[in-house]
Amino acid sequence: MNTSATDLIQQLEGLMSEGRNPATISLDQMTTAELVSVINKEDRKVAAAVDLASEEISAAVDLIVAAFQKGGRLIYIGAGTSGRLGVLDAVECPPTFSVDKTHVIGLIAGGEHAVLNAVEGAEDNQELGKQDLINASLSSNDIVVGIAASGRTPYVIGGLNYANELGCNTVSVVCNRNSPLTKIAKIGICVEVGPECLTGSTRMKAGTAQKLVLNTLSTAAFVKMGKVYENLMVDVSTSNAKLRARAQRIVMQATACTQQQAESTLKLANNSVKEAILMLLLDIDAAKANSKLKLSSGYLRQALDQSA
């Protein structure tokens, strides 16, 4: 059923993210320096707002880890800016953590075309959200994270409702308290950043808040999955020259070896940063390093601790 313009206006009037910011009423009269200053001042509120949602974010991370441990996937679903942020986080996971491109998925209303173009009406369709998850072969082992600054986007509501029907764990990332998505999701992450500098332009503070939350969700989950040693990306992909150089540098940082040692050891380890680090720290060959990693389920620190 189509929602009337009057109903939509009433809904928007009740959203903090759609309110007028008293600090920027004279935005169109400000000097360039004043514009930059006020935008930056508002942006500084975002991290503090995210911090207030730490408990919910932590609970969501644990659910994501549980999904991964069952062989499930992390699936982001959103529209517009929110959908693009989910796609962005998803596509960065394979090179950062050497996971398959299907391990973390970003679904956006209107499909891939909507990443670069506005697709009119796509976000207003609950059935489309459900259908996109059906097309992604959603299973009960997966976890679905719905992203919507307003907390009321029909496309995302439809997706989360379907995920709940299948028995998936669900999370919402919104910027308005008591929104429909907060009530639908098993864990509701609400980051209230207040009215935007430019009224209703939720690509600004709301978008920044959502990006911070998604960064934390995926990074913390993969840390707990053994993709990180100390604060190093030890499962980084070596698919291009920059990443190969980064892999060498990581080995150097973890073992205090030379670049030449890192390069030669990585070759022996078939470009596995974890294996190369084990080889250098324990003075073992690639086969033994590989065996130790298998015994520790890929957790480098455990492999080292077991050898202590």
C-alpha positions as CSV (number, residue, x, y, z in Angstrom):
1,M,0.0,0.0,0.0
2,N,1.4,3.4,-1.0
3,T,1.9,5.9,1.8
4,S,0.5,9.4,1.2
5,A,2.7,12.5,1.1
6,T,0.8,13.7,4.2
7,D,1.6,10.5,6.1
8,L,5.3,10.7,5.0
9,I,5.6,14.3,6.1
10,Q,4.2,13.4,9.5
11,Q,6.7,10.5,9.8
12,L,9.6,12.8,8.8
13,E,8.5,15.4,11.3
14,G,8.9,12.9,14.1
15,L,12.5,12.0,13.2
16,M,15.4,13.7,15.0
17,S,17.6,13.1,11.9
18,E,15.1,15.2,9.9
19,G,14.9,18.1,12.3
20,R,16.4,21.6,11.7
21,N,19.7,22.2,13.4
22,P,19.6,25.5,15.3
23,A,23.4,25.9,14.9
24,T,23.0,26.1,11.1
25,I,19.9,28.1,10.4
26,S,22.0,30.8,8.7
27,L,24.0,28.2,6.7
28,D,23.5,30.1,3.4
29,Q,24.9,33.3,4.9
30,M,28.1,31.9,6.3
31,T,31.6,32.5,5.0
32,T,33.5,29.5,3.7
33,A,35.5,29.4,6.9
34,E,32.4,29.4,9.0
35,L,30.8,26.7,6.9
36,V,33.8,24.4,7.3
37,S,34.0,25.1,11.0
38,V,30.3,24.4,11.7
39,I,30.3,21.2,9.7
40,N,33.4,20.0,11.5
41,K,31.9,21.0,14.9
42,E,28.8,18.9,14.2
43,D,30.9,16.0,13.0
44,R,32.8,15.9,16.3
45,K,29.6,14.8,17.9
46,V,29.4,11.5,16.0
47,A,32.1,9.5,17.7
48,A,30.6,10.3,21.1
49,A,27.2,9.2,19.9
50,V,28.6,5.9,18.6
51,D,30.3,5.3,22.0
52,L,26.9,5.5,23.7
53,A,25.8,2.5,21.6
54,S,28.9,0.4,22.6
55,E,26.9,-2.2,24.5
56,E,24.6,-3.0,21.5
57,I,27.5,-2.9,19.1
58,S,29.4,-5.4,21.2
59,A,26.4,-7.7,21.3
60,A,26.0,-7.5,17.6
61,V,29.7,-8.4,17.1
62,D,29.2,-11.6,19.2
63,L,26.3,-12.6,17.0
64,I,28.3,-12.0,13.8
65,V,31.1,-14.2,15.2
66,A,28.6,-16.9,16.1
67,A,27.2,-16.8,12.5
68,F,30.7,-17.1,11.1
69,Q,31.5,-20.0,13.3
70,K,28.4,-21.8,12.0
71,G,29.5,-21.1,8.4
72,G,27.0,-18.3,8.0
73,R,27.4,-14.9,6.3
74,L,27.2,-11.3,7.3
75,I,24.6,-9.6,5.1
76,Y,24.1,-5.9,5.1
77,I,20.9,-4.5,3.6
78,G,20.1,-0.8,3.1
79,A,19.0,1.8,0.6
80,G,20.7,5.0,-0.7
81,T,23.6,6.1,1.4
82,S,23.0,3.4,4.0
83,G,23.0,0.7,1.3
84,R,26.2,2.1,-0.3
85,L,27.9,2.0,3.1
86,G,27.0,-1.6,3.5
87,V,28.3,-2.5,0.1
88,L,31.5,-0.5,0.8
89,D,32.2,-2.4,4.0
90,A,31.5,-5.8,2.4
91,V,33.8,-5.3,-0.6
92,E,36.7,-4.2,1.7
93,C,36.6,-7.5,3.6
94,P,38.1,-9.9,1.0
95,P,41.4,-7.9,0.5
96,T,41.7,-7.1,4.2
97,F,40.9,-10.5,5.7
98,S,41.3,-12.9,2.8
99,V,37.8,-14.1,3.0
100,D,35.6,-15.1,0.0
101,K,33.6,-12.3,-1.5
102,T,30.4,-14.1,-0.4
103,H,31.5,-14.1,3.3
104,V,30.2,-10.5,3.7
105,I,27.5,-9.2,1.3
106,G,26.1,-5.8,0.8
107,L,22.6,-5.6,-0.6
108,I,21.2,-2.2,-1.8
109,A,17.7,-1.3,-2.9
110,G,17.8,-1.2,-6.7
111,G,20.7,-3.6,-7.0
112,E,24.3,-2.9,-8.2
113,H,23.1,-0.1,-10.4
114,A,22.0,1.8,-7.3
115,V,25.5,2.1,-6.0
116,L,26.3,4.8,-8.6
117,N,22.8,5.9,-9.4
118,A,19.6,6.8,-7.7
119,V,16.9,4.2,-8.3
120,E,13.5,5.8,-7.8
121,G,11.0,3.9,-5.6
122,A,13.3,1.0,-4.8
123,E,13.5,1.8,-1.1
124,D,9.8,2.0,-0.7
125,N,9.2,-1.7,-1.5
126,Q,9.2,-4.2,1.4
127,E,8.8,-7.1,-1.0
128,L,12.0,-6.1,-2.8
129,G,13.9,-6.3,0.4
130,K,12.6,-9.8,1.0
131,Q,13.2,-10.9,-2.6
132,D,16.8,-9.7,-2.6
133,L,17.5,-11.9,0.5
134,I,15.8,-14.8,-1.2
135,N,18.0,-14.2,-4.3
136,A,21.0,-14.2,-1.9
137,S,19.9,-17.7,-0.7
138,L,19.5,-16.4,2.9
139,S,19.7,-19.2,5.5
140,S,19.2,-19.3,9.2
141,N,22.9,-19.5,9.8
142,D,23.3,-16.0,8.3
143,I,23.1,-12.7,10.2
144,V,21.4,-9.7,8.6
145,V,22.2,-6.1,9.5
146,G,19.6,-3.6,8.3
147,I,21.0,0.0,7.9
148,A,18.7,3.0,7.7
149,A,19.3,6.4,9.2
150,S,15.5,7.0,9.6
151,G,14.9,3.5,10.9
152,R,11.7,3.3,8.8
153,T,12.9,2.4,5.2
154,P,10.4,-0.2,3.9
155,Y,13.0,-2.1,1.8
156,V,15.0,-2.8,5.0
157,I,11.9,-3.5,7.1
158,G,10.9,-6.1,4.5
159,G,14.3,-7.7,4.6
160,L,14.6,-7.9,8.3
161,N,11.1,-9.3,8.7
162,Y,11.9,-12.1,6.3
163,A,15.2,-12.8,8.0
164,N,13.4,-13.1,11.3
165,E,10.9,-15.5,9.8
166,L,13.8,-17.7,8.7
167,G,15.2,-17.6,12.3
168,C,18.3,-15.5,11.4
169,N,19.8,-13.2,14.0
170,T,19.1,-9.6,13.0
171,V,20.6,-6.2,13.8
172,S,19.6,-2.7,12.9
173,V,21.8,0.4,12.6
174,V,19.7,3.5,12.8
175,C,19.9,7.1,14.0
176,N,16.4,7.6,15.4
177,R,15.3,6.0,18.7
178,N,12.1,3.9,18.9
179,S,12.1,3.4,15.1
180,P,10.4,0.4,13.5
181,L,13.7,-1.2,12.6
182,T,14.9,-1.0,16.2
183,K,11.8,-2.9,17.3
184,I,12.1,-5.5,14.5
185,A,15.8,-6.4,15.0
186,K,17.0,-8.7,17.7
187,I,19.7,-6.1,18.5
188,G,18.9,-2.4,17.7
189,I,22.0,-0.1,17.4
190,C,20.8,3.5,17.6
191,V,23.3,6.3,17.1
192,E,21.5,9.6,17.7
193,V,23.7,12.2,16.1
194,G,20.9,14.9,16.0
195,P,19.8,17.1,13.2
196,E,22.1,17.4,10.2
197,C,23.9,20.7,9.2
198,L,21.9,20.5,6.0
199,T,18.4,19.5,7.0
200,G,17.6,15.9,6.1
201,S,20.9,15.2,4.4
202,T,21.7,12.0,6.3
203,R,24.7,11.3,4.2
204,M,26.5,13.6,6.6
205,K,26.5,12.8,10.4
206,A,24.2,9.9,10.1
207,G,26.2,8.4,7.3
208,T,29.5,8.9,9.2
209,A,27.9,7.3,12.3
210,Q,26.8,4.3,10.2
211,K,30.3,4.0,8.6
212,L,31.9,3.9,12.1
213,V,29.5,1.3,13.3
214,L,30.0,-1.0,10.3
215,N,33.8,-0.6,10.5
216,T,33.6,-1.8,14.1
217,L,31.2,-4.7,13.4
218,S,33.3,-6.3,10.7
219,T,36.7,-5.5,12.1
220,A,35.9,-6.7,15.6
221,A,34.3,-9.8,14.3
222,F,37.2,-10.7,12.2
223,V,39.7,-10.0,15.0
224,K,37.7,-12.6,17.1
225,M,37.9,-15.0,14.1
226,G,41.7,-15.0,14.2
227,K,42.3,-12.7,11.3
228,V,44.5,-10.4,13.3
229,Y,47.7,-10.8,15.4
230,E,48.5,-8.0,17.8
231,N,47.1,-5.2,15.6
232,L,48.3,-6.5,12.3
233,M,46.3,-7.8,9.3
234,V,47.9,-11.2,9.2
235,D,45.3,-12.6,6.7
236,V,45.8,-9.8,4.3
237,S,45.4,-10.7,0.6
238,T,48.4,-10.3,-1.6
239,S,46.5,-9.7,-4.9
240,N,48.4,-6.6,-6.0
241,A,51.8,-4.9,-5.6
242,K,50.7,-2.7,-2.7
243,L,49.2,-5.6,-0.8
244,R,52.3,-7.7,-1.4
245,A,54.4,-4.9,0.0
246,R,52.1,-4.6,2.9
247,A,52.4,-8.3,3.6
248,Q,56.2,-8.0,3.7
249,R,55.9,-5.0,6.1
250,I,53.5,-6.9,8.4
251,V,56.0,-9.8,8.6
252,M,58.8,-7.3,9.3
253,Q,56.7,-5.7,12.1
254,A,55.7,-8.9,13.7
255,T,59.2,-10.5,13.7
256,A,61.7,-7.6,13.4
257,C,63.2,-9.3,10.3
258,T,64.6,-7.6,7.3
259,Q,62.7,-6.9,4.1
260,Q,64.8,-9.5,2.3
261,Q,63.9,-12.1,5.0
262,A,60.3,-11.3,4.8
263,E,60.2,-11.5,1.0
264,S,62.0,-14.8,0.9
265,T,60.0,-16.4,3.7
266,L,56.7,-15.3,2.2
267,K,57.7,-17.1,-1.0
268,L,58.3,-20.3,0.9
269,A,55.0,-19.8,2.8
270,N,53.1,-19.4,-0.5
271,N,52.4,-15.7,0.5
272,S,50.7,-16.7,3.8
273,V,51.6,-14.0,6.2
274,K,50.7,-16.1,9.2
275,E,52.9,-19.0,8.1
276,A,55.8,-16.6,7.4
277,I,55.6,-15.2,10.9
278,L,55.5,-18.6,12.5
279,M,58.5,-19.7,10.4
280,L,60.5,-16.8,11.5
281,L,59.5,-16.6,15.1
282,L,59.8,-20.4,15.7
283,D,62.5,-21.2,13.2
284,I,60.5,-23.9,11.4
285,D,59.8,-24.7,7.8
286,A,56.6,-24.0,5.9
287,A,55.1,-27.4,6.4
288,K,55.4,-27.3,10.1
289,A,54.0,-23.7,10.2
290,N,51.0,-24.8,8.1
291,S,50.4,-27.8,10.4
292,K,50.5,-25.6,13.5
293,L,48.0,-23.2,12.0
294,K,45.7,-26.0,11.2
295,L,45.9,-27.3,14.7
296,S,45.0,-23.8,16.1
297,S,42.2,-23.3,13.5
298,G,44.1,-20.4,11.9
299,Y,44.6,-18.4,15.1
300,L,48.3,-17.3,15.0
301,R,48.6,-16.4,18.7
302,Q,47.3,-19.8,19.7
303,A,49.8,-21.4,17.4
304,L,52.6,-19.4,19.0
305,D,51.3,-20.0,22.6
306,Q,51.2,-23.7,22.0
307,S,54.8,-23.7,21.0
308,A,56.0,-21.7,24.0
